[in-house]
Amino acid sequence: MRVDLVAVQAALSEAPYRDAEQFAAWTMRLARGAMALLPDDHGEVVLVFPEAIAMPLQFTLGGADRVAGSATLLEAARRSLRGRWAEVWAAAWRHRAAGPAAVVLARALQVHAAYVHAFRAVARETGVTVVGGSAFLPDIDVEAARGPHVVDRHVYNVAYTFAPGGALLGRSRKVFLTSGLESRVGLGRGRLAELPVMRAPCGSIGVAVCLDGWYEGVVAALDAQGAQILVQPSANDAAWNRPWPPDPRLLEGEAWLERGLRARLQGRVHLRYGLNPMLVGEVFGFAPRGRSSVLANAALVRHDWVDGREGVVALAPDAEHEAYVHAAVTLPDREPNPGPVPRPRR
C-alpha cells in the first residue's frame, strides 16, 4: 500500500492567533499547501503538524489586542489576565485548581473548540489522516446531554489525531516533560500505558509528543502495540546550531538526527517510519527552531537516504522557515505476524 507522509514545518507569527477563525484559516492554508505538492495519484496520506501549534491561543482568544507585541510568553500571560481574574477564580473554584492550571482551565473550552474545529476541518476537506500538533488542555469530552466539558483538572500537552472524515481517532498526552516551560506551568504527565495506537486507512499510528520520541520506553510501547508510523510533533526552543548541552561535541541539529527518533526507530519490529514536524518562527519571544524530517527503520525499508545518512528519508531545507517535508512510502496492507519471540538459552 502506498502512503504519502507529509510533515508541516509551520512558522509562528501573531496574525494566525488573533481569533479562532484566523487560526483555522492558517491551518487550512498550510494543509492546502501540503496537498498541492502531492501528485494526483497519491496514496493514503498522513498530514502532521508540530507541537505547541495551538499554545498561543491560551493568551489571545478573547483579547488579542491586549497581548499584541508582548516580548515574552510571561508578558503575554500577564497581559492576558487583565480583566479576567473573576473568570480565573471561578475556574479555580470549580475545578479545585491553582496557579497556571486555573488560568488554562478558564479558557480550556474555547481553546479546545478552536483547536478541534481547525484540524477537524482540515481532515474533512483534504480527506486524509491528520495529527493536529498539540495544545495545552485538560481532558475534555463531548457527551450528548452535557456537550463539551472538562473531565478533570489536570492539564496536559496533548495531540489529537483525526480520521479522513474528521472523526476523532485518539488523544496522545505527553509523558515526559521538559524542565522549562512545561514544568513551570505545572502540566500533568500522561501515562505510558495509555498512549494509543490508532488504526487509520494509512496504517497504524502512534504519537510521541516531542521529548517522548527520545525515550526508548515510549517508542517500545508503541512498537509493541503494532504501530507502523510514529509521529513526533516537536517545538524545540533552542538554536539549531548551538552545541547540544548533554554532549557539546554535537550541534543541536546533529543530536536530533543522531540521538533522537531516527536512532529510536532502528531495529523495531513494527515501526517502519517516523515523522517529525517541527515548529519554527516566533511569537511572544518564543522562537523554536528545527528541520522537520521523515525517518525510517533501515532494517525494514530501503530508500535513498538524505546525505547518505541511514534512516533519513526526507529533511526540511532549513530550521527557520515554513516548509513541507514529503515522502511516498510503501506499507504492508496487513502487518505480518512476527512469530514467536526467541527465548534465551539457560
N, C-alpha and C positions, 0 to 999 in steps of 0.2 A: 504494500500500500504506500503510495506517495503521500508525503506530508510536507507542507511548507511551513517552516519555523521562522517567525518574524519577531525580533526584539526591537521595541521602540525606545530610542535614546531621546527622551523628552527634555527640553530646555526650559527651566523655570524663568518666569518673569511675573510681574504683578498683575498684568492685564487679565489672564485667564481666571483669576481668583476673585474678581470683583463681585460676582454673584454666581448662583448655581447654573444659570443659563450660559454664561460665558465659559464656565468650566466645561460644561457639556459640549459646547461648540468647539472648544480647543481639543478635547479628546477625540471628537469626531473628525476634526481636521487631520489629526495625527493618524487616525485609523484609515481614513481615505487615502492619505499619502502612502501609507504602507501597502494597502491593497492595490494601488495604481502601479506599484513596482512589480507585481506578480504577473506571470504570463497567463493568457486566457485559459490554458489547460492545467492550471494549478490544481493540486490535490486538496485534501483536507488541510485547514490552516489553523495554526496556533499563534495567536497575536498577544504579546505580553508587554506590560507596562512596568515602570520602575517603582521601587519602594518609595513611600512618603509622598507620592504624587498628589494626594489629597490633603496632606497635613496642613498647608497654609489656609485651607478653608476654615480651620478652627478659629483663625483670627479675623477673617474678612467677612464671613457671612453676616449680613445684617449691619455691617458697619465698615465697609472697605475704605471709605474716605478717612475714617478715624485712624487707620493704621498705615495709610499710604506713605511711602518713603521711610518707613522705620529702618534704622540702621542694623538692628539685630532682631532675632526672634524674641528675646526677652523684652525689648522695647515694644515690639508688635503686640506681645501678650499683655503688657501693661496698658497700652493704649486701648486695646480691645475690651478691657474690663471697665472702662469709663461708662458709667450709666447702666452697668449690667450687674451690679452687686446683688440686687434683690433676686435676680434670676439665678445667680450662682448660689446664694444662700438657700434658695428654695430647692435646688438640685442637691445640695449638700444634705439638707434635712431629709428629703425624700429618699435618697439612696444611701444615707448614712456614710457619706464620703467626705474627705477632707483634702485640702491642698489642690494641686493641679488636677487631680482626678475630678473634683467637683466642677472645675471650670470646663473640662471636656464634657462631662455629663450634662451640663447646662445646655450645650448646643449639639449633643450627640444625635438626636433625631434629625436635625436639619442637615448636619454633615453626612449622616448615613443616607438620607434621601438624595442629596446631591451626588454622592459617590455612586450609589446603586443606579440612579437614573442615567448617569453619564455612561457607565460601562455596559449596562443592560442595553441601552440604545445602540452602542457600538456593535454588540453581539447580534442584535436583531437586524441592523442594516447590512452588516457585512456577511452574516450567515456563517460566522466562524467561532471557534472556541476562544474566549478572551480571559486572560488573567489580568485583573484590573489594578495592578500595582498595589499599594497599601495605604491605609488610613489609620489614625489613632481613634479607636472606637471601642465601646463596651460590646458585650454580646447583645445584639438586637434581633428580635424575631418578629415575624408577622403572623398574627392569629386572626381568624375570621371576625370575631367579635371585638377584639381589642385593637386590631390593626398593628402597626409597628410599635414596639415597646421595648424598653430596656429590661433585659432578663436579670442581669446582676451588675454590681457597681464596679467591677474590675475593668480597667481599660487596657486594651491590647494594641499592638502593631499587627494589623490583620489584613490579609489579601483575600479578595473574593474571586472565585472562578465561575464564569458563566458559559452555558452551553450555547450553540449557534442560534437558538431561538430566543435567548435571553434568560432562560431558566437558571436559577442559582444551582451550581453543582456542589459547591463546598466553600468553607471558610478556613483559612490556614493562619493560625496565630503564631507569631514569632516566639520561639522558645528561649533563645539566648540573646540577652540584651546587651547593647554597648554600654560602656561606662560613662558616656557623655550624656546627650540629650535624653535618651530613653530612660536611663536610670534616674536622672534628676527630676523628671516629671512623674516618676513613680508608676511606670507602666507595669502591668502584670505579665507574667511569663506564661506562654502557652505550655501545654503538656505534650511531651513527645508521643505518648501513646494515643493522643487524639488527633495527630496530624493525618488528614485524609489523603487517600489516593483516589482520584476521580476518573471514572470511565467516561470517555468522550469519543465522538466519531473519529478523532485523530489518534486515539490510543489512550493509554492510561497516564495520568499526570499527577505528579506530586509537586508541592510548592514549599520551598525552604527560604524564608524571607532573610535576605542579606547574610548576616553573620551565621545563621543556621546552616548555610551551604558550606561553611568551613568546617563544620563538625561531622566527624565520621559517624557518630551515633545517629544523627538526623538523616544523613544520606543512606545509611544502612537500613534504618527503619522504613524509609520509603521504598528502597530497593526490595526489601523483604516482603512488602505488600504488593509487589508486581509493577511498580511504576516504570514506564518506559522513557518518559520525558520528565526531567526535573527543571523547574523554573525557579530562578533565584533573583527576585526583584531586589535591586540594590540602590542605595543612596550613600555614597562614600564621601563623607565630608572631610576630604584631605586632598592636597595637591598630588596629582598623579605621578609627578617626577620627584617627589621628596624621598629621602631614604626611609625605608619601611622600619618603623620603630622596633619590632621584635628582632629584626636582623638587618642592620643598616647596610650590609653588603648588597642588599637588593633594593631597587627602587619600588615604590608603591605599586606601579603598574606591573612590574615583573613579578612581584609577590602574588598579585591576583591571578596571574596566569600559571605560575609555577606551584604555588602552595594552596590555591583556592579550589573552586569547584572542578576545574579540569583534573586536578590531582585526585579529588574525591571520587570522580566517576570511574577511574580506571579499575578494571578487574571486576566490576559489578556484574551480577547475574542477569538482571532485567533492565537496568538503566542503560540506555543507549545514547541519549542526547541530553544536553543541558542548555538552557537559555538564560543569559544573564543581562537583562535590560538595566541600564544604569541612568540615574538622574543627573543632569548637568544644569548649567545656567546659574541664576542667582535670584533669590527673593529674600528680603529682610535679613541680609547678611549671611544667609545660608547658601553656600556655594559648593555643592557636591561636584565631584569630577570622576570620570571613568569611561573606559571604552567598552561598550556593550559587545557581547560575543555569543556565538553559537559554538558549543563544545561537544565532544564525543568521547565515548568509551572505545578506545582504539582496539580493544580485544574483540569487540562485537561488530564494528563497522569499519569501512575503508573509505577514505576521502583523500583529496589533495589538500594537505594541511597548509595553513597560512604560515608563510615564512619558514616552512619545514618544521614547525612546532607541533609535534604529535598531539592530537586531540583538539586542536583549534581549527574549527571548520570555517568560521567567518568572524570578522572583527571590525568594529567601527573605525573609521579613518583617524579620529582623534578623540580626546577625552573632554572636550569643552562644548561641542556644538550638536544641535539636533541631527539625528541620523536614524537610518533604518538598517538593521542587520538581518540578512535573509539567507536561508539555506534550504534547498529542496533535498529531502532525505527519504529513505525507504524504511518503513517499519513492517514487521511481520503482521499479517492480518490477525493472527492469534498467537499469543505468547506460547512458545514450546514449553513442555514440562522439562525442567532442568534435570529431572531424575533424582535418585537418592543422593543425599549428601554423604560423601565418603567419611567413614569413621576412622579415627587414628588407631594405629596398631598399639597394642599394650605390650 
